[in-house]
Amino acid sequence: MLRKGLVNLSLSKQPFKQTQVHKKPLSQFKRMHLQQDCQVTFISIVLYTALCQSSFTEINRRVTESIMETNSDSAQEKLFVQKLRQCCVLFDFLSDPLSDLKWKEVKRAALSEMVEYINHNRSVITEPIYPEVVHMVSFAVNMFRALPPSSNPTGAEFDPEEDEPTLEAAWPHLQLVYEFFLRFLESPDFQPNIAKKYIDQKFVMQLLELFDSEDPRERDFLKTTLHRIYGKFLGLRAYIRKQINNIFYRFIYETEHHNGIAELLEILGSIINGFALPLKEEHKIFLLKVLLPLHKVKSLSVYHPQLAYCVVQFLEKDSTLTEPVVMALLKYWPKTHSPKEVMFLNELEEILDVIEPSEFVKVMEPLFRQLAKCVSSPHFQVAERALYYWNNEYIMSLISDNAARILPIMFPALYRNSKSHWNKTIHGLIYNALKLFMEMNQKLFDDCTQQEKAKLKEREEAWMKIESLARSNPQYVMCVDPSGLNSPVEMETDGPFIEDVQMLKKTVQARAIQMAREQRKERPLVRRKSDLPQDSFTTKALETHRRAEDMLTNHDGR
């Protein structure tokens, strides 16, 4: 009786309803679903899955015919609906991957056939198809599901270069479901006015929850899917932006853990690019209250390129936002995390590439005070990345126009570190920067040199005075080691640091030329990947993954 009911279900033209299969147990499932806020117990899921799988054989006997081989349009639509319902059956890929291999392949073949059918045929998406497609894709059938707990919720941040992601076991079916739904959205027959009854705020909310999946392949398809929905459903745009904001707020101020921040920022980058001018106040608030605080999260490295792109997009839209953005970056500037400091320097250069000269004047002094600290950093990558700014022609033009205020800020750090920094590469880059300053304004360079010499001399005299006062103390002999402190204190102004101005010029020119010959100007700032054992299955799965955008492009360009 149960199988007979399932066969009749597969041939019905009515939208799929669970209560048609077996009214009593499935009505109990429905009551449980409402009482427990859309969460079905594990035992119920197992029983329901077993029920569906036991019926899959009977359903399959009636729908193995190819849609393409059916002659009439009505028969094709009927068979299309049957295959959509057939693909609502779920299989176990995790606890028992080898079970039901035959029927897993039947479902995979049905999904593949529907992808090709919807891609190569027109006028096949009729109004009765919409609820069937949305049901097959969502509503606890295929895509929308509870994600497993994070594999490392409180441990170290995920490192894409070192860590392997956790892949979704059911991806062979899930990928085809995503691909089918994307084809459905991209079809010329797709009508948003009909689809909006089924693709609503609840659908979007469940879709956004899946962005926390640990499988990068799924997040890639989710990114493309949400972007298509944003483009086609104007009424959902504000809601999508609001819910993404909520995810970011929760990530920044509560959990600091979410797997899909990079993908969400990539979607926002495209959305920001389409903002109309002048920018609305809500968009400016989003930049200042959401995007900029994302810089302080410890896992910044995972999503920083996408975040920097969004920030630069805002500045290209409205240059008056430059000052609050730069000041916020300086506020969040890392103190002890050098790799993060390099990321900030990368983003800051991108901002300077699009900055207006009038806005540059407002931020140049605090900005170059921070750059002076970076040049003096003992971490050579931080100092190196800061000194690469002097290879940027546009930045050099801005510096040249404001040299009278910038050179006095930068000169002490450049002068001291030209000989005191431990890394020889930094010496060459510093001499290159000094040479550019010298060519920019010879008189100002000489004045800064004399002022720095005077400050160092004054500092030496102050220390000598302190030592003299210490020697006059009656307890001096008792507190010091006579063998170590009887000689005058050597200051950093001794020896090569007190140079004649002309000698400094010659040294700067000679060393700059020498280092330019020995080094390439643009060395990639890369970190060597550790030689760790890798899971061959994970590596192969990621290598063979077809990105959603590439898949759509290949089909459209056939």
C-alpha positions in Angstrom: 0.0 0.0 0.0 2.8 2.4 0.9 4.7 1.7 -2.4 1.4 2.1 -4.3 0.9 5.5 -2.8 4.4 6.6 -3.7 4.0 5.5 -7.3 0.8 7.5 -7.5 2.6 10.4 -6.0 5.3 10.3 -8.7 2.6 10.5 -11.4 0.6 13.3 -9.8 0.6 16.8 -11.4 0.0 18.4 -8.0 2.9 20.0 -6.2 4.8 17.7 -4.0 3.2 17.2 -0.5 4.7 14.9 2.1 1.2 14.1 3.6 0.3 12.3 0.4 2.8 9.5 1.0 1.5 8.3 4.4 -0.8 10.6 6.2 -0.5 9.6 9.8 3.3 9.4 10.3 4.1 12.4 8.1 1.4 14.5 9.8 3.2 13.7 13.0 6.5 14.9 11.4 4.7 18.1 10.4 3.5 18.8 14.0 7.0 18.1 15.3 8.4 20.4 12.7 6.2 23.3 13.9 6.7 22.6 17.6 10.5 22.4 17.5 11.1 25.4 15.3 11.9 23.7 12.0 14.2 21.1 13.6 13.4 17.4 13.0 14.9 14.9 15.4 17.6 12.5 14.2 15.4 9.5 14.6 12.7 11.0 12.4 15.2 11.9 9.7 16.5 8.4 9.7 12.9 6.9 9.4 12.0 9.4 6.7 15.1 8.8 4.7 14.6 5.0 4.9 11.0 5.5 3.8 12.1 7.6 0.8 14.9 5.3 -0.2 12.6 2.2 0.0 10.2 4.0 -2.3 12.9 5.2 -4.7 12.8 1.9 -6.6 9.1 2.1 -7.4 9.4 5.8 -8.4 12.4 5.2 -10.6 10.5 2.5 -12.7 8.2 5.1 -14.0 10.6 8.0 -14.7 13.7 6.4 -16.3 12.5 7.7 -19.7 14.5 10.6 -21.0 12.8 14.0 -21.2 14.5 14.7 -24.5 12.9 11.6 -26.1 9.4 12.5 -25.2 7.4 14.0 -28.1 4.6 16.2 -26.7 5.2 19.3 -24.6 2.7 18.2 -22.0 4.4 14.8 -21.6 7.8 16.5 -21.3 6.4 18.8 -18.6 4.8 15.8 -16.8 8.1 13.9 -16.9 10.1 16.9 -15.8 7.9 17.3 -12.7 8.3 13.6 -12.0 12.1 13.8 -12.2 12.1 16.8 -9.9 10.1 14.9 -7.3 12.3 11.9 -7.8 15.4 14.0 -6.9 13.8 14.9 -3.6 15.0 11.6 -2.2 18.1 11.9 0.0 20.9 9.4 0.4 23.5 8.7 3.0 27.0 9.7 1.8 28.6 10.0 5.3 28.0 7.0 7.5 27.7 4.5 4.7 29.1 5.9 1.4 28.8 2.5 -0.4 25.1 2.0 0.3 22.5 2.5 -2.5 25.2 3.1 -5.2 22.8 2.2 -8.0 20.1 4.7 -6.8 22.6 7.4 -6.1 23.7 7.1 -9.7 20.1 7.2 -10.9 19.6 10.5 -9.0 22.9 11.9 -10.3 21.8 11.0 -13.9 18.4 12.6 -13.4 19.9 15.8 -12.1 22.4 15.9 -15.0 19.7 15.3 -17.5 17.6 18.2 -16.1 20.6 20.5 -16.2 21.0 19.8 -19.9 17.3 20.0 -20.5 16.8 23.4 -18.9 20.0 24.7 -20.6 19.3 23.7 -24.2 15.5 24.1 -24.4 13.2 27.1 -24.3 9.7 27.5 -23.0 10.2 24.6 -20.6 9.9 26.7 -17.3 6.1 26.9 -17.0 4.3 28.2 -13.9 3.7 24.7 -12.4 7.5 24.1 -12.5 8.4 26.9 -10.1 7.2 25.4 -6.8 8.6 22.0 -7.8 12.0 23.4 -8.5 12.1 25.5 -5.3 10.9 22.5 -3.3 13.5 20.1 -4.8 16.3 22.7 -4.2 15.3 23.8 -0.7 13.0 23.1 2.2 15.1 20.5 3.9 15.3 18.4 0.8 18.7 19.0 -0.8 20.4 22.4 -0.2 18.8 23.7 3.0 20.1 21.6 5.9 21.7 22.0 9.3 25.5 22.3 8.8 27.7 20.1 10.9 29.6 21.7 13.9 32.8 23.5 13.0 35.8 21.2 12.9 37.8 23.8 14.9 35.5 26.4 16.5 37.9 27.8 19.1 41.3 26.9 17.7 43.7 28.9 15.5 42.3 30.8 12.5 42.0 28.9 9.3 45.0 29.3 7.1 44.2 28.6 3.4 47.9 27.9 2.7 48.3 25.3 5.4 44.9 23.9 6.4 42.7 21.6 4.3 39.0 22.4 4.3 36.3 19.9 5.3 34.4 18.8 2.2 30.7 18.0 1.9 30.2 14.2 1.6 27.1 14.6 -0.6 28.7 17.0 -3.0 28.3 14.7 -6.1 24.5 15.3 -5.8 24.7 18.8 -4.2 26.8 20.2 -7.0 24.3 19.2 -9.6 21.4 20.7 -7.5 23.3 24.0 -7.3 24.1 23.9 -11.0 20.5 23.1 -11.9 19.2 26.0 -9.8 21.6 28.4 -11.4 20.5 27.3 -14.8 16.9 27.8 -13.6 17.7 31.4 -12.6 19.7 32.1 -15.7 17.1 30.8 -18.2 15.5 33.3 -20.5 12.2 31.7 -19.6 12.6 32.6 -15.9 10.0 35.1 -14.7 10.8 36.8 -11.3 7.2 37.9 -10.9 6.1 34.3 -10.6 9.2 33.1 -8.8 8.9 35.7 -6.0 6.1 33.7 -4.5 8.5 30.9 -3.7 11.9 32.7 -3.5 11.2 34.9 -0.6 12.9 36.3 2.5 12.7 32.9 4.2 14.5 31.3 1.2 17.2 34.0 1.3 17.7 33.6 5.0 18.2 29.9 4.7 20.5 30.5 1.8 22.7 32.9 3.8 23.0 30.4 6.6 24.7 28.0 4.2 27.6 30.4 3.7 29.1 29.1 7.0 29.8 25.8 5.2 33.4 24.6 5.4 33.4 23.3 1.9 34.8 26.1 -0.4 33.1 24.6 -3.5 29.7 25.0 -1.9 30.5 28.6 -0.9 31.5 29.4 -4.5 28.1 28.2 -5.8 26.3 30.0 -3.0 28.1 33.2 -3.9 27.0 33.1 -7.5 23.5 32.0 -6.6 22.9 34.8 -4.1 24.3 37.4 -6.6 21.9 36.2 -9.3 19.0 36.4 -6.8 20.1 40.0 -5.8 20.1 41.0 -9.5 16.7 39.5 -10.4 14.6 40.2 -7.3 14.6 44.0 -6.7 12.3 43.6 -3.7 14.8 41.4 -1.9 17.8 43.7 -2.3 17.4 45.7 0.9 16.7 42.6 2.9 19.8 40.8 1.5 22.0 43.7 2.5 20.5 43.9 5.9 21.0 40.2 6.6 24.6 40.3 5.4 25.1 43.2 7.8 23.7 41.1 10.6 26.1 38.3 9.8 29.0 40.8 9.9 27.9 42.3 13.2 27.7 38.8 14.8 31.1 37.9 13.3 32.8 41.1 14.6 31.3 41.4 18.0 30.3 37.9 19.0 31.7 34.8 17.4 34.8 36.0 15.3 34.2 32.7 13.4 32.4 32.4 10.0 33.6 30.5 6.9 31.8 32.7 4.3 33.0 36.2 5.0 35.2 36.4 1.9 32.4 35.2 -0.4 29.9 37.7 1.2 32.4 40.5 0.7 33.0 39.5 -2.9 29.2 39.8 -3.5 29.2 43.2 -1.7 32.1 44.4 -3.9 29.9 43.9 -7.0 26.9 45.5 -5.2 28.9 48.5 -4.1 30.2 48.9 -7.7 26.6 49.4 -8.8 25.6 52.0 -6.1 24.1 55.2 -7.6 25.6 58.6 -6.8 25.4 60.4 -4.5 25.8 57.5 -2.0 22.9 57.0 0.4 23.6 57.6 4.1 22.9 53.9 4.9 25.7 52.9 2.5 28.1 55.3 4.2 27.1 53.9 7.6 27.7 50.4 6.3 31.3 51.4 5.3 32.1 53.1 8.6 30.3 50.8 11.0 30.6 47.4 9.3 33.4 47.2 6.8 36.1 49.1 8.7 35.6 47.2 12.0 36.2 44.0 10.1 39.9 45.0 10.1 40.2 44.3 13.8 39.2 40.6 13.6 42.1 38.2 14.1 41.2 36.1 11.0 41.6 39.1 8.7 44.0 37.3 6.4 41.2 35.0 5.2 39.1 37.8 3.6 41.4 40.9 3.4 41.7 41.1 -0.4 37.9 41.2 -0.7 37.6 43.7 2.1 40.2 46.0 0.7 38.4 45.9 -2.7 35.1 47.0 -1.1 36.8 49.9 0.8 38.5 51.1 -2.4 35.2 50.9 -4.3 33.6 53.2 -1.8 36.4 55.7 -2.1 36.2 55.7 -5.8 32.5 56.5 -5.5 32.9 59.3 -2.8 36.4 60.7 -2.2 35.2 62.6 0.9 35.1 59.3 2.8 38.9 59.1 2.5 39.7 60.8 5.8 37.5 58.7 8.0 38.7 55.5 6.3 42.4 56.3 6.7 42.0 57.4 10.3 40.1 54.2 11.0 42.9 52.1 9.5 45.4 54.0 11.7 43.2 53.4 14.7 43.0 49.6 14.0 46.7 49.4 13.0 48.2 46.2 14.5 50.9 46.6 17.1 52.4 43.2 17.4 51.2 41.2 14.4 53.6 41.8 11.6 51.8 39.8 8.8 48.7 41.8 9.5 50.7 45.0 9.4 51.8 44.0 5.9 48.2 43.6 4.9 47.4 47.1 6.2 50.3 48.5 4.1 49.0 46.8 1.0 45.5 48.2 1.5 46.8 51.6 2.3 48.7 51.7 -1.0 45.5 50.8 -2.9 43.8 53.7 -1.1 46.6 56.1 -2.0 46.4 55.0 -5.7 42.8 56.4 -5.9 43.1 59.3 -3.3 42.4 62.9 -4.4 45.2 65.4 -3.8 42.9 67.5 -1.7 42.0 64.5 0.5 45.7 63.5 0.8 46.6 66.8 2.5 44.1 66.0 5.3 45.7 62.6 6.2 49.3 62.9 5.2 50.8 63.8 8.5 49.4 60.9 10.7 49.8 58.6 7.7 53.5 59.3 7.3 54.1 59.2 11.0 52.8 55.6 10.9 54.9 54.9 7.8 58.0 56.1 9.7 57.3 53.6 12.4 56.9 50.9 9.8 60.3 51.8 8.2 61.9 51.4 11.6 60.2 48.1 12.2 62.7 45.2 13.1 60.5 42.9 11.0 62.1 43.3 7.6 58.9 42.5 5.6 57.1 45.4 7.3 59.9 47.8 6.6 60.3 46.5 3.1 56.6 46.9 2.2 56.6 50.4 3.6 59.6 51.4 1.5 58.0 50.0 -1.6 55.8 53.0 -1.5 58.7 55.0 -3.0 58.4 52.9 -6.2 54.9 54.1 -6.8 54.9 57.1 -9.2 51.5 58.5 -8.1 52.5 58.4 -4.4 55.8 60.0 -5.2 54.0 62.8 -7.0 51.8 63.4 -3.9 54.9 63.4 -1.7 56.7 65.8 -4.0 53.8 68.3 -3.8 53.9 68.2 0.0 57.6 67.5 0.6 58.0 70.4 3.1 55.7 68.6 5.5 56.5 64.9 4.7 60.3 64.9 4.6 60.8 66.2 8.2 58.6 63.4 9.4 60.3 60.6 7.4 63.9 61.8 7.4 64.8 60.8 11.0 63.6 57.2 10.5 65.3 56.9 7.2 68.6 58.4 8.4 68.9 56.3 11.5 67.9 53.0 9.9 70.2 53.5 6.8 73.0 52.0 8.9 71.4 50.6 12.0 68.8 48.2 10.5 70.0 44.6 10.5 68.7 43.7 7.0 70.9 44.7 4.1 67.9 44.8 1.7 66.3 47.5 3.8 69.6 49.5 3.6 69.3 49.6 -0.2 65.6 50.6 -0.1 66.3 53.3 2.4 69.1 54.8 0.3 66.7 54.7 -2.7 64.1 56.7 -0.7 66.8 59.2 0.5 68.0 59.6 -3.0 64.5 60.4 -4.2 64.0 63.0 -1.4 67.4 64.5 -2.2 66.5 64.9 -5.9 63.1 66.2 -5.0 64.2 69.2 -2.8 68.0 69.6 -2.3 67.8 72.5 0.1 65.2 70.8 2.3 67.2 67.6 2.4 70.3 69.6 3.6 68.2 71.3 6.2 66.8 68.0 7.5 70.3 66.5 7.6 71.6 69.4 9.7 68.6 69.3 12.0 69.0 65.6 12.5 72.7 66.0 13.3 71.9 68.7 15.8 69.3 66.6 17.5 71.7 63.7 17.8 74.4 66.0 19.1 72.0 67.4 21.6 71.0 63.9 22.7 74.7 63.0 23.1 75.3 66.0 25.3 72.3 65.2 27.4 73.6 61.7 28.1 77.0 63.0 28.9 75.5 65.4 31.4 73.6 62.5 33.0 76.8 60.5 33.3 78.6 63.5 34.8 75.9 63.9 37.4 76.0 60.2 38.1 79.8 60.3 38.6 79.4 63.1 41.2 77.2 60.9 43.3 79.1 59.6 46.3 77.6 56.1 45.8 78.7 56.0 42.1 81.7 53.7 42.8 79.6 51.3 44.8 76.9 50.9 42.1 78.9 50.4 39.0 81.5 48.1 37.6 84.7 50.2 37.3 85.9 48.1 34.3 82.8 48.7 32.3 81.7 52.3 32.8 84.9 54.3 33.2 85.1 55.1 29.5 82.7 57.6 27.9 79.4 56.2 26.7 79.4 55.5 23.0 76.4 57.2 21.3 74.9 56.4 17.9 76.2 59.7 16.8 79.8 58.5 17.1 81.6 57.3 14.0 79.7 57.2 10.8 76.5 58.8 12.0 78.0 62.3 12.2 78.8 62.8 8.5 79.4 65.8 6.4 76.3 66.6 4.3 78.2 66.2 1.1 79.6 62.9 2.2 76.0 61.8 3.0 74.9 62.8 -0.5 77.6 60.8 -2.1 76.9 57.8 0.1 73.2 57.9 -0.6 73.8 58.1 -4.4 76.4 55.4 -4.5 74.5 52.9 -2.3 71.2 53.6 -4.2 72.8 52.8 -7.5 74.5 49.7 -6.1 71.4 48.3 -4.5 69.3 49.0 -7.6 71.7 46.8 -9.6 71.7 44.0 -7.1 68.0 43.7 -6.4 64.8 43.4 -8.3 62.4 46.2 -7.5 59.3 44.1 -7.0 59.9 40.8 -5.2 56.7 39.0 -4.3 56.0 39.1 -0.6 55.3 35.4 -0.2 55.5 33.0 2.7 57.0 29.5 2.0 54.3 26.9 2.5 55.2 24.3 5.1 55.9 20.8 3.9 52.9 19.1 5.5 51.3 15.8 4.5 48.1 16.4 2.4 44.9 14.5 2.0 45.0 13.3 -1.6 41.2 13.0 -1.8 40.7 16.6 -0.7 43.4 17.9 -3.0 42.0 16.1 -6.0 38.4 17.2 -5.2 39.4 20.9 -5.1 41.5 20.6 -8.2 38.7 19.1 -10.2 36.1 21.6 -9.0 34.4 23.7 -11.6 33.7 27.2 -10.4 30.1 28.4 -10.8 31.1 31.4 -12.9 33.3 29.3 -15.2 30.5 26.7 -15.6 28.0 29.4 -16.7 30.5 31.0 -19.0 31.4 27.8 -20.7 27.8 26.9 -21.3 26.8 30.4 -22.5 29.7 30.5 -25.0 29.0 27.1 -26.5 
